[in-house]
Amino acid sequence: MTADRETTPKPPVKEGSTRELKAGLMADRLSFRVRSVMSLLGDRVIAAFAPFGLRSGSFTSLALIAANPGCSQVELAREGGLDKSSLVAIVDELEKRGLAIRAKSPTDRRRSSLFITPEGEKIMHEMYAVAMGTEKTIRESLSPEEVAQLFSLLERVYQILASEDPAGD
């Protein structure tokens, strides 16, 4: 199966592409494929978000806070796939710029609840429009059904992995 993939003609390689090397055994690795796509999308998003002057992960944080008012930083880090220590700096910056606020949890003094501000909502929607622009060629190249199928399969893979015992027991 891998041999077939390596002999199949490939489209021309764009300058700076990581596809200059054959994938070898990695051609059958889901993590390799997902990481490759994430790398390309991540580069686009970083460049597109530069004018906002916010740290990487800020849009994800704003969107999740908006969808989950009162969530904790631990929940935000887990759901957003963000490093907990990086998230502290992100939330500090969002709070300093008036885009989000921390409030003490009424049920747990050690926990802060996060909320988005009206200015944060505004910036979040601007960033969303920019983020969607970075995916435009993908969404135009796939049918709406294929996009829905892609999302469905990714969610299914996530649920499978999330429900497994990480120790393999």
trRosetta pair geometry for C-beta under 8 A, 3 or more apart (Angstrom, degrees):
i j d omega theta_ij theta_ji phi_ij phi_ji
1 4 6.0 -52 -157 28 32 111
1 5 6.9 28 149 -16 63 105
1 28 6.6 76 104 -82 122 122
2 5 5.7 -57 -155 35 38 112
2 6 6.4 31 152 -18 69 107
2 23 7.9 -132 -153 93 96 96
2 24 7.0 22 179 177 131 33
2 25 6.4 -24 -123 -102 157 40
2 27 5.1 137 -132 58 84 128
2 28 6.0 -73 -79 -28 98 111
3 6 5.8 -60 -150 37 33 109
3 7 6.4 16 159 -9 68 110
4 7 6.3 -68 -146 42 29 99
4 8 6.4 42 155 -39 66 102
5 8 5.8 -43 -147 14 31 117
5 23 6.9 -45 125 54 127 122
5 27 4.5 149 97 -177 154 150
6 22 5.1 36 -133 -156 107 124
6 23 7.2 -142 -86 45 86 79
6 24 7.3 47 -84 -81 130 38
6 27 7.0 -114 -55 -47 82 155
10 13 7.3 34 118 -59 121 84
10 19 6.7 -164 169 161 148 129
13 17 4.7 -144 -171 58 87 138
13 19 5.2 -157 -117 84 104 99
13 20 5.7 97 -169 -81 163 69
14 17 4.6 109 60 -43 75 116
17 20 6.4 135 89 -36 86 81
18 21 7.5 -41 167 29 65 95
18 36 6.4 -142 73 -135 136 97
18 39 7.0 31 -12 97 147 148
23 26 4.5 -117 -180 77 84 92
23 27 3.8 114 101 -66 128 79
23 32 6.9 120 -157 142 112 145
24 27 6.7 177 73 -12 23 95
25 28 6.7 -58 -178 34 53 100
25 29 7.3 56 132 -30 71 110
26 29 4.9 -54 -154 24 55 123
26 32 4.2 148 -177 -117 100 168
27 32 7.7 -70 -68 89 15 144
29 32 3.9 75 85 3 111 111
29 33 6.9 173 94 -9 62 81
30 33 5.8 -58 -151 38 34 109
30 34 6.1 28 156 -15 70 109
30 157 7.4 -164 178 -147 147 144
31 34 5.8 -56 -141 42 30 108
31 35 5.9 31 159 -19 66 111
32 35 5.9 -56 -142 39 25 110
32 36 6.3 29 156 -23 62 107
33 36 5.8 -54 -149 32 28 113
33 37 6.6 23 156 -13 63 106
34 37 5.9 -58 -151 39 31 107
34 38 6.1 31 152 -19 66 111
35 38 5.5 -54 -141 40 31 114
35 39 6.2 38 156 -27 64 103
36 39 5.8 -51 -150 29 28 113
36 40 6.8 21 155 -12 61 105
37 40 6.0 -59 -152 39 32 107
37 41 6.1 24 155 -11 68 111
38 41 5.9 -59 -139 46 29 106
38 42 5.6 36 158 -27 66 112
39 42 5.7 -53 -141 35 23 115
39 43 6.6 27 158 -21 59 103
40 43 6.0 -52 -152 30 29 111
40 44 6.8 27 151 -15 61 106
41 44 5.7 -58 -154 37 36 112
41 45 6.2 31 153 -18 70 108
41 134 6.6 104 -156 139 74 119
41 135 7.2 21 -131 -85 112 84
42 45 5.8 -56 -143 38 31 109
42 46 6.2 34 158 -22 66 106
43 46 5.9 -52 -145 33 28 112
43 47 6.6 24 157 -13 62 108
44 47 6.1 -63 -154 40 28 107
44 48 6.1 22 154 -16 66 114
44 134 4.1 138 132 -154 121 115
45 48 5.6 -59 -141 42 31 110
45 49 5.8 20 163 -12 68 113
45 59 7.9 -117 -177 34 119 147
45 131 6.1 24 -123 -122 103 81
45 134 5.3 -120 -74 22 66 179
46 49 6.2 -63 -140 43 23 103
46 50 6.9 51 153 -54 58 87
46 56 6.3 -20 -104 -95 95 111
47 50 5.9 -26 -160 -16 33 118
48 130 4.8 161 158 165 114 107
48 131 7.0 153 103 -84 141 43
48 133 6.6 167 -138 78 145 110
48 134 5.2 -114 -15 -63 155 116
49 52 5.2 -47 -174 28 71 119
49 54 6.7 -73 166 57 112 94
49 56 7.7 123 82 -100 146 60
49 58 7.7 156 -179 54 139 109
49 59 6.6 -111 -112 -31 139 127
49 127 6.4 35 -116 -138 98 102
49 130 6.6 136 -80 114 62 140
49 131 7.7 26 -66 -73 103 83
50 53 7.6 39 172 -66 44 45
52 58 7.5 -162 120 85 132 141
52 123 6.8 108 -145 -166 119 109
52 126 7.6 152 -94 104 116 117
52 127 6.2 19 -74 -88 158 105
54 58 3.8 -73 152 34 127 168
54 59 7.4 125 93 -41 140 71
54 93 6.7 142 -142 130 77 134
54 94 7.7 47 -141 -80 120 76
54 97 7.8 -87 -97 11 99 165
55 58 5.3 122 64 -42 68 106
55 86 7.7 -172 155 -180 138 94
55 89 6.5 107 -63 119 173 103
55 90 5.2 -126 76 -102 131 79
55 93 5.8 127 -1 36 115 161
57 60 5.4 -57 -157 44 53 115
57 61 5.8 57 146 -26 78 106
57 80 6.9 93 -156 149 94 132
57 82 5.0 96 -147 -115 134 126
57 86 6.3 96 21 135 165 118
57 87 7.0 -110 148 -95 143 65
57 90 5.1 -81 99 -93 112 150
58 61 5.6 -56 -147 37 30 113
58 62 6.2 30 156 -18 66 105
58 90 5.6 -163 -85 -155 67 104
58 93 7.0 -69 -100 91 120 124
58 94 6.4 163 -143 -72 95 103
58 99 8.0 34 -174 101 110 157
58 127 7.8 -132 102 -118 96 166
59 62 5.8 -53 -145 37 31 109
59 63 6.2 28 157 -17 65 109
59 124 6.9 134 -143 -133 68 68
59 127 4.5 -152 -111 146 115 142
59 128 7.5 159 -163 -66 116 57
59 131 6.3 149 166 -59 159 136
60 63 6.0 -60 -147 39 26 109
60 64 6.2 18 159 -12 64 111
60 80 4.5 118 147 -150 121 117
60 81 7.9 -75 -180 49 157 83
60 82 6.7 164 97 -53 136 121
61 64 6.1 -62 -145 41 26 104
61 65 6.1 25 158 -18 65 109
61 76 6.1 47 -131 -180 79 128
61 80 6.3 9 -78 -104 58 168
61 82 7.1 13 -69 -32 95 165
61 87 7.0 152 -97 -140 125 87
61 90 5.3 163 -33 141 160 132
61 91 6.7 -146 -170 -74 146 73
61 94 6.5 -129 112 -47 133 152
61 100 7.4 -71 136 -40 109 159
62 65 5.8 -57 -144 38 28 109
62 66 6.2 29 157 -20 64 109
62 94 6.8 -177 -74 -127 89 135
62 99 6.5 -55 -102 156 117 119
62 100 6.8 -139 -105 -58 73 117
62 116 6.0 86 -157 -112 74 123
62 120 5.6 -161 -137 180 110 100
62 123 6.9 -106 -136 93 165 99
62 124 4.2 -156 138 -94 129 110
62 127 7.2 95 60 47 143 145
63 66 5.8 -54 -147 36 28 112
63 67 6.3 18 156 -11 63 111
63 124 6.0 154 -72 -160 65 118
63 128 7.2 117 -90 -81 117 105
64 67 5.7 -58 -142 44 32 106
64 68 5.8 -16 168 25 69 113
64 71 6.8 -66 143 53 94 160
64 76 5.6 138 106 -133 135 82
64 79 5.9 148 -142 98 141 124
64 80 5.4 -102 -21 -67 156 109
65 68 6.5 -82 -133 63 22 77
65 69 7.0 58 169 -97 64 47
65 71 6.4 -135 -115 43 57 112
65 76 6.8 7 -67 -107 80 128
65 100 5.7 -3 138 -122 172 127
65 114 4.8 -88 -125 128 113 115
65 115 6.6 149 173 -141 110 12
65 116 4.8 132 111 -50 112 94
65 120 7.6 -38 87 150 132 145
66 69 7.4 3 -151 -62 23 79
66 116 4.6 -7 -79 1 76 154
66 120 7.5 -167 -69 124 103 108
66 121 6.5 119 -112 -104 126 78
66 124 6.0 140 -35 150 147 174
68 71 4.0 43 122 -43 116 126
68 75 7.2 -125 136 126 150 131
68 76 7.9 -172 75 -85 131 79
68 79 7.8 89 -1 50 159 166
69 113 7.9 41 158 166 61 107
69 114 7.8 -136 -151 96 42 61
69 115 5.4 35 -149 -115 89 81
69 116 7.3 -96 -99 16 85 82
70 103 8.0 -49 -115 59 70 114
70 105 7.9 98 -169 -112 90 84
70 113 4.2 -23 -149 -165 61 121
70 114 7.1 146 -132 53 6 49
70 115 6.7 24 -59 -71 51 88
71 75 4.6 -118 -174 85 102 131
71 76 5.6 120 121 -57 123 87
71 79 8.0 -57 -169 21 151 139
71 113 7.1 115 51 -152 20 67
71 114 5.5 -34 68 48 72 103
72 75 4.7 99 55 8 79 100
72 76 6.8 -140 97 -5 43 89
72 105 7.4 -14 -87 -65 102 133
72 111 5.2 -59 -111 -161 124 109
72 112 6.7 118 -136 69 72 56
72 113 6.7 -55 -80 -100 61 48
72 114 7.1 136 -120 -3 15 99
73 76 5.3 -54 -144 39 34 115
73 77 6.2 38 156 -22 67 103
73 84 7.2 91 139 -148 104 81
73 87 5.6 144 -171 129 100 127
73 88 7.0 48 -168 -83 150 64
73 91 6.1 -69 -107 -32 113 159
73 112 6.5 37 -19 63 104 103
73 114 6.8 110 -65 -42 65 127
74 77 5.9 -51 -147 34 28 111
74 78 6.4 26 155 -16 62 108
74 84 7.1 5 -110 -117 62 114
75 78 5.8 -58 -147 39 29 110
75 79 6.1 15 162 -7 67 112
76 79 6.3 -61 -138 45 24 100
76 80 5.6 3 169 0 63 122
76 82 7.0 -21 132 45 80 127
76 87 6.2 146 102 -158 109 139
76 91 7.8 103 86 -70 158 121
76 114 6.5 17 -49 26 141 155
77 80 6.3 -68 -132 50 18 98
77 82 4.8 -104 -134 75 62 86
77 83 7.0 -55 -152 116 112 11
77 84 4.7 21 -135 -89 166 66
77 87 4.6 -100 -84 -27 99 159
78 81 8.0 16 172 -66 23 36
80 87 7.6 127 68 -101 132 121
82 86 5.9 -124 176 82 94 111
82 87 4.8 106 121 -70 125 104
82 90 7.2 -50 -176 10 150 153
83 86 4.1 73 71 12 102 111
83 87 6.6 -168 87 -17 49 85
84 87 5.5 -54 -147 31 30 116
84 88 7.0 40 153 -27 61 94
85 88 5.8 -40 -158 18 37 114
85 89 7.5 31 149 -9 61 100
86 89 5.9 -58 -162 38 41 109
86 90 6.3 42 144 -22 72 106
87 90 5.3 -51 -144 36 39 115
87 91 6.1 34 159 -16 71 105
88 91 6.1 -57 -146 40 26 105
88 92 6.2 33 152 -23 62 108
89 92 5.5 -50 -144 35 31 117
89 93 6.4 30 156 -18 63 106
90 93 5.9 -60 -154 37 28 109
90 94 6.3 27 152 -18 66 108
91 94 5.5 -50 -141 38 35 112
91 95 6.1 35 157 -19 66 107
91 100 6.5 -83 -146 90 72 137
91 102 6.9 71 164 -62 121 113
91 114 6.8 -91 -132 -110 123 128
92 95 5.9 -61 -151 39 25 109
92 96 6.2 26 153 -21 64 110
93 96 5.6 -53 -142 37 31 113
93 97 6.2 17 161 -7 65 110
94 97 6.2 -65 -146 46 26 102
94 99 4.4 -90 -163 73 78 108
94 100 4.0 20 137 25 121 112
94 120 6.8 52 -171 -112 104 122
95 98 7.7 40 -180 -71 31 24
95 99 7.5 -89 -63 52 22 69
95 100 5.6 -63 -72 81 63 78
95 101 6.2 98 -124 -110 90 39
95 102 6.1 -24 -95 -8 140 94
97 119 7.9 -140 135 119 83 130
98 117 5.8 -71 162 60 69 164
98 119 5.3 31 119 59 101 147
98 120 7.5 -146 124 -45 56 87
99 116 7.0 -33 159 -149 67 75
99 117 5.9 -150 -163 38 19 106
99 119 5.8 -100 -99 102 58 94
99 120 3.5 110 -174 -93 67 91
99 123 5.8 -48 -123 40 121 142
99 124 7.9 133 -170 -42 111 90
100 114 5.9 -2 178 -169 122 96
100 115 6.6 158 -160 83 72 42
100 116 5.4 -43 -103 -106 79 50
100 117 6.3 -144 -82 -6 23 87
100 120 5.3 92 -58 -98 64 156
101 114 7.4 157 81 -151 44 51
101 115 5.2 -15 58 63 90 95
101 117 6.2 89 -20 -58 98 100
102 112 4.2 -12 -167 -179 109 133
102 113 7.2 135 -161 66 55 42
102 114 6.1 -28 -101 -96 63 65
103 112 6.7 132 61 -164 31 75
103 113 4.9 -31 67 63 88 96
103 114 7.9 174 22 -81 75 19
103 115 6.5 23 -1 1 115 117
104 109 6.6 -5 -168 -137 115 54
104 111 7.8 106 -162 84 54 57
104 112 6.5 -55 -98 -111 38 62
104 113 7.3 19 110 14 12 90
105 108 4.6 4 90 54 137 75
105 109 7.2 -131 63 -72 87 17
105 110 8.0 -21 38 62 121 45
105 111 4.0 12 -3 86 142 102
105 112 6.7 -147 -28 -110 87 11
105 113 5.0 120 -85 -36 73 99
107 111 7.7 -9 76 52 77 130
108 111 4.1 45 93 14 115 115
116 120 4.1 -140 -168 100 86 134
116 121 5.7 110 135 -58 122 74
116 124 6.8 -12 -155 -26 145 145
117 120 4.4 104 48 3 71 105
117 121 7.2 -124 98 -6 41 83
118 121 5.5 -46 -151 29 35 116
118 122 6.6 38 151 -21 64 102
119 122 5.6 -50 -153 33 36 115
119 123 6.4 31 152 -14 67 105
120 123 5.8 -55 -144 41 32 107
120 124 5.9 37 155 -25 66 109
121 124 5.6 -55 -145 35 27 115
121 125 6.5 24 158 -16 63 105
122 125 6.2 -60 -155 35 26 106
122 126 6.6 24 150 -16 63 107
123 126 5.6 -56 -150 38 35 113
123 127 6.1 33 153 -18 68 107
124 127 5.7 -57 -147 39 29 110
124 128 6.3 37 151 -27 64 104
125 128 5.3 -44 -144 29 34 118
125 129 6.8 38 155 -20 62 99
126 129 6.0 -53 -157 31 32 110
126 130 6.7 27 148 -13 63 107
127 130 5.5 -56 -150 40 37 112
127 131 6.0 40 151 -24 69 106
128 131 5.6 -53 -143 36 30 113
128 132 6.3 31 157 -19 64 104
129 132 5.9 -53 -148 35 28 110
129 133 6.7 36 149 -24 59 104
130 133 5.5 -53 -158 29 34 118
130 134 7.1 37 148 -23 63 98
131 134 5.8 -50 -160 24 38 112
131 135 7.3 20 149 -6 64 105
132 135 5.9 -65 -157 43 40 105
132 136 7.1 75 143 -63 65 78
133 136 5.4 -11 -157 -32 43 117
135 138 5.0 -57 -171 43 72 116
135 139 5.5 67 133 -22 92 107
136 139 5.9 -64 -144 42 28 105
136 140 6.0 21 160 -15 67 112
137 140 5.7 -57 -140 42 30 109
137 141 6.0 26 159 -20 65 113
138 141 5.9 -64 -146 39 26 107
138 142 6.3 -1 164 4 65 111
138 147 7.9 112 133 -103 92 101
139 142 6.5 -63 -134 50 27 93
139 147 6.0 33 -125 -92 74 142
142 146 3.9 -125 -175 91 103 125
142 147 5.1 131 106 -55 125 78
142 150 7.0 -6 -179 -18 165 136
143 146 4.6 98 50 4 76 101
143 147 7.2 -139 93 -4 42 84
144 147 5.6 -52 -148 35 34 113
144 148 6.3 35 153 -18 66 106
145 148 5.7 -55 -148 38 31 111
145 149 6.2 33 152 -20 65 107
146 149 5.5 -52 -144 38 33 113
146 150 6.2 39 153 -24 65 102
147 150 5.6 -50 -149 32 30 114
147 151 6.5 28 154 -14 63 105
148 151 5.9 -55 -150 39 31 110
148 152 6.2 33 152 -21 65 109
149 152 5.5 -55 -144 38 31 114
149 153 6.2 29 158 -17 66 106
150 153 6.0 -57 -147 38 27 107
150 154 6.3 24 156 -16 63 108
151 154 5.8 -57 -145 39 29 110
151 155 6.2 29 156 -18 65 107
152 155 5.9 -56 -148 37 27 110
152 156 6.3 28 153 -20 63 107
153 156 5.5 -53 -146 36 32 113
153 157 6.3 34 155 -19 65 104
154 157 5.7 -51 -147 36 32 112
154 158 6.4 36 151 -22 64 105
155 158 5.5 -52 -149 35 33 115
155 159 6.3 32 154 -19 66 105
156 159 5.8 -54 -147 36 31 110
156 160 6.4 35 153 -21 64 104
157 160 5.7 -53 -150 33 31 114
157 161 6.4 23 156 -11 65 108
158 161 6.1 -64 -150 42 28 105
158 162 5.9 24 157 -18 67 114
159 162 5.7 -55 -135 41 28 110
159 163 6.1 21 164 -16 63 112
160 163 6.3 -68 -151 37 22 103
160 164 6.9 29 152 -33 60 104
161 164 5.8 -49 -153 16 35 115
164 168 7.8 4 166 -94 111 48
165 168 6.3 -146 94 -31 94 9
165 169 5.0 -79 124 52 150 74
